[in-house]
Amino acid sequence: MSATEWVPVVDTPSFSLCGHSGPVLALTGGTTNTNIVVSGSRDFTARLWDIETGQCTGLLEGHVAAVRDVAFSPVRGTFLT
């Protein structure tokens, strides 16, 4: 499964973020100073993505259930799942 970035006014994605083995349930970005977004999936993982390249830069495993929400903490500069 994949998360897809959509560009406003354009009907086609600029790229897909492929890697999850289940549906993506959540997606969030950090601040405007970072190129990282995080996706959460029914496959019990979260993935960090470089939105400039579309490449997965990190895999967060060990969740005991689907990752239904991801959030960015601007105070600590971290993502929460």
Backbone hydrogen bonds in HBPLUS format (Angstrom, degrees):
<---DONOR---> <-ACCEPTOR-->    atom                        ^
c    i                          cat <-CA-CA->   ^        H-A-AA   ^      H-
h    n   atom  resd res      DA  || num        DHA   H-A  angle D-A-AA Bond
n    s   type  num  typ     dist DA aas  dist angle  dist       angle   num
A0003-ALA N   A0017-LEU O   3.17 MM  14  5.12 151.5  2.26 135.1 136.6     1
A0017-LEU N   A0003-ALA O   2.70 MM  14  5.12 174.7  1.71 171.8 171.1     2
A0005-GLU N   A0015-PHE O   3.45 MM  10  6.24 165.3  2.47 167.0 170.6     3
A0010-VAL N   A0007-VAL O   3.12 MM   3  5.57 158.8  2.16 135.7 139.1     4
A0042-ARG N   A0023-PRO O   2.96 MM  19  5.61 157.8  2.01 160.0 167.3     5
A0025-LEU N   A0040-GLY O   2.80 MM  15  5.70 151.2  1.88 141.5 151.1     6
A0026-ALA N   A0040-GLY O   3.28 MM  14  4.90 152.9  2.36 135.4 131.5     7
A0040-GLY N   A0026-ALA O   2.87 MM  14  4.90 158.1  1.92 131.5 135.0     8
A0028-THR N   A0038-VAL O   2.96 MM  10  5.48 153.7  2.03 151.5 160.0     9
A0038-VAL N   A0028-THR O   2.78 MM  10  5.48 160.3  1.82 161.9 168.9    10
A0034-THR N   A0031-THR O   3.28 MM   3  5.77 167.8  2.30 116.5 117.5    11
A0051-ILE N   A0035-ASN O   2.72 MM  16  5.38 171.8  1.72 165.2 166.4    12
A0037-VAL N   A0049-TRP O   3.05 MM  12  5.29 149.5  2.15 139.9 149.3    13
A0049-TRP N   A0037-VAL O   2.82 MM  12  5.29 157.7  1.87 160.5 164.2    14
A0039-SER N   A0047-ARG O   2.94 MM   8  5.36 156.7  1.99 149.9 157.3    15
A0047-ARG N   A0039-SER O   2.93 MM   8  5.36 150.7  2.02 144.5 154.1    16
A0041-SER N   A0045-THR O   3.12 MM   4  5.81 147.1  2.23 168.9 178.9    17
A0067-VAL N   A0041-SER O   2.88 MM  26  5.15 163.7  1.91 145.7 141.4    18
A0046-ALA N   A0060-LEU O   3.08 MM  14  5.00 152.9  2.16 135.4 143.7    19
A0060-LEU N   A0046-ALA O   2.74 MM  14  5.00 174.4  1.75 163.4 161.4    20
A0048-LEU N   A0058-GLY O   2.91 MM  10  4.84 161.9  1.94 131.4 136.5    21
A0057-THR N   A0048-LEU O   2.77 MM   9  5.43 157.5  1.82 137.5 145.1    22
A0050-ASP N   A0055-GLN O   2.96 MM   5  5.53 166.6  1.98 161.7 165.1    23
A0054-GLY N   A0050-ASP O   2.67 MM   4  5.46 147.5  1.78 155.8 166.9    24
A0071-ALA N   A0080-LEU O   2.90 MM   9  5.10 151.7  1.98 142.8 149.7    25
A0080-LEU N   A0071-ALA O   2.68 MM   9  5.10 158.3  1.72 150.7 157.5    26
A0073-SER N   A0078-THR O   2.71 MM   5  5.32 174.2  1.71 174.0 174.5    27
A0077-GLY N   A0073-SER O   2.69 MM   4  5.50 134.5  1.89 149.5 164.7    28
